[in-house]
Amino acid sequence: MSVAQTVADVLNRQNIKATFFLSNEKTYRGDFALDDSWKSYWQDRVREGHHFGSHTFDHLYFVKDAPGAEIFAKPQFGPKAGVMSLYNEATYCREIRRVDDRFQDLTGTSLQKIWRAPGGKTSSRSIRMGSQCGYQHIGWSPAGFLGDELNSEAHPNQMLLDKASSKLQDGDVAMAHLGIWSRKDPWAPAVLEQLIIRLKNRGFCFGTLPKNDK
């Protein structure tokens, strides 16, 4: 959440609506992204007309399918952080839906019925579990990986800006974060607004997810 307000300010200046996928991740302030301390931030984004999806409550990384109908997954946060455990359809659904429940507590608004798996790690079984829970999984396009997770010395911001500006095409889903712990040179302050301006100059407009939502 270190650049969360920067991202919001850029989107407002450029009159862009985005889709935020939420997880209860630890923030630079030492709290968590779905704590009451972030309530006004999320309420402001709702008023601005953005969309919202689940990123699983404890940032739950899919590991592999298990024998039978279960999967192995490892949460990054929460009481079982770092411990790989078995999840069946009901327990996996609970991790997706907990974000929706918490978002309603914070804002009085439900998520769109969409989710994105942490790290983009999925299997047909995990995606089916989400669908049976009522949430459509949405990934990103190959050109839409904007690189804000990469090492900033090997992948400087100017390189990432130039690549995304030229490679993104009509219909692509692009993905970035509200801050990355490991990147020394933050991506959003240097790249986001210039990328939007360049894409507008190429004739692009911007839409929220899911794409079939009008």
N, C-alpha and C positions, 0 to 999 in steps of 0.2 A: 504493500500500500504506500510505498515511499513516494511514488509519483502519481498517486490517485487524484489529487487535486489538480495537478498539472494536466493530466489527461482530460479531466472534466472541463477545465478552462479552455483547452484547445478545441474540444468538441463543440463547446458553446460558441466560441469565436467563429468557427467554420460552419456552424449550423448543421452538425452531423449527429445523427442518432446511431448509437452503437448497441451491441448486445453484450452485457456483462455476465460472465459465468462465475458464480460465487462459491467460495469455500471458506471455512472458518480457519484461515491461515494466520500464523503469527505475523505481526506487523513490526515495523521499525520502532514503534512506540512501546513495544513490549506487551501490547494487548493482542486481541484477535479481531479479524476483519468483520465478524458478525457480532461483536460485543456491542453493548449499548453505546459505548463511546463513539461508534461509527454510525449511529442511528441517523443523525442529521445528514451525513454524507449520502446514504442510500435514499433517504427521503427526498433530497434534492434531485438525485438522478431520476427518481420516479416522476417527479413534477416536470422534469425536462422532457419526458417522453421516451426514454431509453427502454430497451427490453432486457430481460434477466433470465438466466438459466442456472441450473445446478452444476457445480463442479465437484460434487460429493462433499459432505460436511467436513470430514477429517482428511480431505485430500487423499483419497483412497486409490493407491496404485494397483491396477490389475497386474497379477504376476503370471498366472497360467490357469487353464482349465484343470479341474480336479476330476478324479474318477466319479462317475455318477453324474449328478446334475448340478454340482457346486463349482465354485471357482476359488482360487487362492488370490488373496489381495493383501496389501500392506498399507495401513494408514500412515501418513506423515505426521499427523497431529492427533491430539486426543489421548485418552487413557491407554490405548494400545499402540501408541506411536512406535513404528519400527518393527512391529511384530506381525509376521505373516500368519493369517488366519483363514479358515474356511468361511465362505459366505454362500448361503443359498439364496433363492430368489427373494424371499421375504427380508432377510437381513441386508442384502445388497440394495433392495428397494428402499429400505429405511435410511441408508446412507445418502441416497439421492434425494429422498423426500424431506429429510431433516432440514435441508437448506430452504426448501419451500416453506416449511412450517416456521422456521426462524425468520425468514424474510417477511412473512405475513405479520409476525410479532413486531418487527421493526418498522414496517411501512404501511401495514394494512392492505397490502397488495400481494397477489400471488405471482409466482414466476410464470413465464411461458413454459409450456410442458416440454422443455428441452433440457439436455444435459451434455456435458463434455467430460470425457474421462481424463483424469490427470495424466500428463505426458502423452496423451493420445493413445494410451495402451489399452487395447480392447481385444476381444475375440467375438466370434459370432454369438457365442453363448452369453457373454456379458452384455452385448448390445441387445440381445433378445430379452434378457432380464430387465433392462431399462425400459424396453418397449412394453413388456407385460405389466410394468409398474405405471405405465402411462406417459413415459417421457421418451421423446425422440432423440437419438444421439446425433450430434453435429460435430464433425471434425473440421479440418481446414484444408485448403488447397495446397499443393506442393509449393507454388509460388507465394502462398499466403503465410508461410513460416517466416516471420519478419526478423528473426535472428536475435531478439533481445535477450535470449538466454545464453548466447554464445560469448566466449572470451572476447573482451573488448579490444585487446591488443592484436589478436589474430583477425578479428572481425570488427574493425572500427565503424563508427556510426556512419561516416560518409559512404563507405562501401555498402553497408546495409541499405542506406537510403537510395543509392544509385541502382542497386539490384532490384529492390521492390518497385521502384518507380518505373522500371523498364519491363519487368517480368509479369507483373499482375495483369490479368486479363478479365474481360467481362464475365461476371458470374462467380468469380473467385471469392472464397471466404478467407479473410486475413486474420491473423491471430497475434496478439501481443499481450503483455502483462501490465499490471499496475505497480510494477517494481520487481526487480530480481536481486536477490541477496548477493549473488556471486559476481555480477557484472560491475566492474569498477567505474566504467564510464556510462552513466545511465542513458538508455536508448530514447525514451520518450521526449525529454526536453530538447534533444538535438534533432530528432528525426520525424516525430509524428506530424507536426503541423506542415513541415515542408513536403512530406509524402502526400498528405491530403491535397495540398496546393498543386503539386505536380500531377496527381491523378485527376483533379478537376480540370487542369489544363489539357489533359488527354481526352476530356469529354465524359469522364466517369461521374456517376452519381452514387450515392451510398444508401444501403438498406439494412434493416434489422432482420434478425432471424426469429423464427423460421422463414424461409424464402416465400412460402405459400401464404404467409400472413399478410393481409392487406390493411 
